[in-house]
Amino acid sequence: MEIIQVLSAPPSGSHGMVLCIGKFDGLHVGHQALLRVARQYADMDQLAVMSFAPHPLWALKSDADFRHSLTPASERRRLLEQHGVARVYEVNFTKEYAQTSPQTFVLEHLASLNLKRVVVGEGFNFGKGAHSTTQELIDLCKEIDVPVTVVPTINVNGRKVSSTDIRRHIQTGRVEAAQGLLGRAYTVTGKVVHGAGVGHELGFPTANLGDIEEYVVPASGVYEGIVEVHNGLPDGNEFWYALISAGYRPTVNGTSYEIEAYLLNYHGDLYGKVISVSFIHRARDEIKFSGIDALKIQMHQDEATSKHRFGIYEI
């Protein structure tokens, strides 16, 4: 997959493309609908995406709720490639770029890309102030002979699927609700780093996830999920059910938010490896126990409950 960084205007395109346009943070079921429709038109042409980051509300208003991403660039690229995208235009959304007029965006930027079709969602807005609508996009694209397909909104329980709702679900621990809107479990990917070693001392060696600063992170608590270990080997990656601790570790006087995964029945060294931690179910709140012994008892209970839920039985 080809990645093209766009600071102002995209470079001219030589290959015929069907282009989907949007922020694509989370690549949720609404985004996936856009890509499905676009693939129907792509045929022998390339399927391409134009995405915008950081989120406009962070770039323009410094709204802290939108500082972090559901899918930072590397995660978004991986997911887009899985959906058959051949080229991604990653637009660096700045205060300067936000001044781009609708006419410039279509008659100059899009006109240079050799487009066969543009595909957007029903609520798509663009141009300075984001006031221009899909109808204005259709009208402007007629001037460059590019048809526009507008994909109807995907609703769940009568509410439009949105990245904003998904991030709120995650931030409050509702990972099951987030999964329904994402079409997959919410996943955080990073490299395993050395922690304080408390888990190992308790008999529950955990993989401490580093490099997660860009992600929206789940509310503090204990979760059940799946960990993908990226081996980079011809026979593929490994997958393990896991107990996941997310939060501040109050029993051992922790001060920083961390994500730690205890892979059920796993034996091996994960330090330095890249892993993807997927949150399936929130098992309980993060609790400050009376001491290490009480914490250890609870961890054994958590392990037994999770193994039963996942169908893992000792032989």
NORMO-V589541 format. One record per pair of residues at least 12 apart in sequence whose C-alpha atoms are under 8 Angstrom apart, sorted by the first residue. I is the first residue (numbers start at 0). J is the second residue. Records with the same first field share a line. If there is no record, write none. Layout:
I = J + J
//
This chain:
0 = 80 + 84 + 85 + 86 + 87
1 = 85 + 86 + 87
2 = 86 + 87 + 88 + 89
3 = 86 + 87 + 88 + 89
4 = 88 + 89 + 90 + 91
5 = 88 + 89 + 90 + 91
6 = 90 + 91 + 92 + 96
7 = 90 + 91 + 96
8 = 108
9 = 88 + 108 + 111 + 112
10 = 111 + 112
11 = 111 + 112 + 113
12 = 111 + 112 + 113
13 = 112 + 113
14 = 44 + 45 + 113
15 = 44 + 45 + 112 + 113 + 114 + 115
16 = 41 + 44 + 45 + 46 + 47 + 112 + 113 + 114 + 115 + 116
17 = 37 + 40 + 41 + 44 + 45 + 46 + 47 + 114 + 115 + 116 + 117 + 118
18 = 37 + 46 + 47 + 48 + 49 + 114 + 115 + 116 + 117 + 118
19 = 33 + 34 + 37 + 46 + 47 + 48 + 49 + 117 + 118 + 119
20 = 48 + 49 + 50 + 117 + 118 + 119
21 = 48 + 49 + 50 + 51 + 119 + 123
22 = 49 + 50 + 51 + 52 + 54
23 = 50 + 51 + 75
24 = 68 + 69 + 70 + 71 + 75 + 162
25 = 68 + 69 + 70 + 75 + 162 + 181
26 = 70 + 75 + 78 + 79 + 181
27 = 160 + 161 + 162 + 180 + 181 + 182
28 = 153 + 160 + 180 + 181 + 182
29 = 152 + 153 + 160 + 161
31 = 82
32 = 150 + 153
33 = 118 + 119 + 120 + 150
34 = 82
36 = 118 + 150
37 = 118
38 = 83
40 = 116
44 = 115
45 = 84 + 85 + 86
46 = 83 + 84 + 85 + 86
47 = 84 + 85 + 86 + 87 + 88
48 = 84 + 86 + 87 + 88
49 = 87 + 88 + 89 + 90
50 = 87 + 88 + 89 + 90
51 = 89 + 90 + 91 + 92
52 = 89 + 90 + 91 + 92
53 = 66 + 91 + 92
54 = 66 + 92
55 = 92 + 93
58 = 92 + 93 + 94
59 = 93 + 94
66 = 213
67 = 212 + 213 + 214 + 215
68 = 213 + 214 + 215
69 = 162 + 166 + 214 + 215
70 = 214
71 = 213 + 214
74 = 188
97 = 126 + 127 + 128
98 = 126 + 127 + 128
99 = 126 + 127
100 = 126 + 127
101 = 125 + 126 + 127 + 131 + 136
102 = 126 + 139
104 = 126
105 = 136 + 139 + 140
106 = 139 + 140 + 142 + 143
110 = 143
114 = 145
115 = 145 + 146
116 = 145 + 146 + 147 + 148
117 = 145 + 146 + 147 + 148
118 = 147 + 148 + 149 + 150
119 = 133 + 147 + 148 + 149 + 150
120 = 149 + 150 + 151 + 152
121 = 133 + 149 + 150 + 151 + 152
122 = 152
133 = 149
155 = 180
160 = 180
165 = 177 + 180 + 181
166 = 215
169 = 215 + 216 + 217 + 218
170 = 215 + 216 + 217 + 218
171 = 217 + 218
172 = 217 + 218 + 219 + 220 + 281
173 = 281
174 = 217 + 278 + 279 + 280 + 281
175 = 279 + 280 + 281
178 = 279
184 = 277 + 278 + 279
185 = 277 + 278 + 279
186 = 275 + 276 + 277 + 278
187 = 211 + 214 + 275 + 276 + 277
188 = 208 + 210 + 211 + 273 + 274 + 275 + 276
189 = 208 + 209 + 210 + 211 + 273 + 274 + 275
190 = 208 + 209 + 210 + 270 + 271 + 272 + 273 + 274
191 = 206 + 207 + 208 + 209 + 269 + 270 + 271 + 272 + 273 + 274
192 = 206 + 207 + 208 + 209 + 270 + 271
193 = 207 + 270
194 = 207
201 = 295
203 = 261
204 = 261
205 = 259 + 260 + 261 + 262
206 = 259 + 260 + 261 + 269 + 270
207 = 257 + 258 + 259 + 260
208 = 257 + 258 + 259 + 260 + 274
217 = 245
218 = 245 + 246
219 = 244 + 245 + 246 + 247 + 284 + 285
220 = 244 + 245 + 246 + 281 + 282 + 283 + 284 + 285 + 286
221 = 242 + 243 + 244 + 245 + 281 + 282 + 283 + 284 + 285
222 = 242 + 243 + 244 + 245 + 278 + 279 + 280 + 281 + 282 + 283
223 = 240 + 241 + 242 + 243 + 278 + 279 + 280 + 281 + 282 + 305
224 = 240 + 241 + 242 + 243 + 276 + 277 + 278 + 279 + 280
225 = 238 + 239 + 240 + 241 + 276 + 277 + 278 + 279
226 = 238 + 239 + 240 + 241 + 260 + 262 + 274 + 275 + 276 + 277
227 = 239 + 274 + 275 + 276
228 = 272 + 273 + 274 + 275
229 = 272 + 273 + 274 + 275
230 = 272 + 273
239 = 262 + 263 + 265
240 = 262 + 263 + 309
241 = 260 + 261 + 262 + 263
242 = 260 + 261 + 262 + 263 + 301 + 302 + 305
243 = 258 + 259 + 260 + 261 + 278
244 = 257 + 258 + 259 + 260
245 = 257 + 258 + 259 + 285
246 = 258 + 285
248 = 285 + 287
249 = 286 + 287 + 288
250 = 286 + 287 + 288 + 289 + 290 + 291 + 294
251 = 291
260 = 276
263 = 302 + 306
//
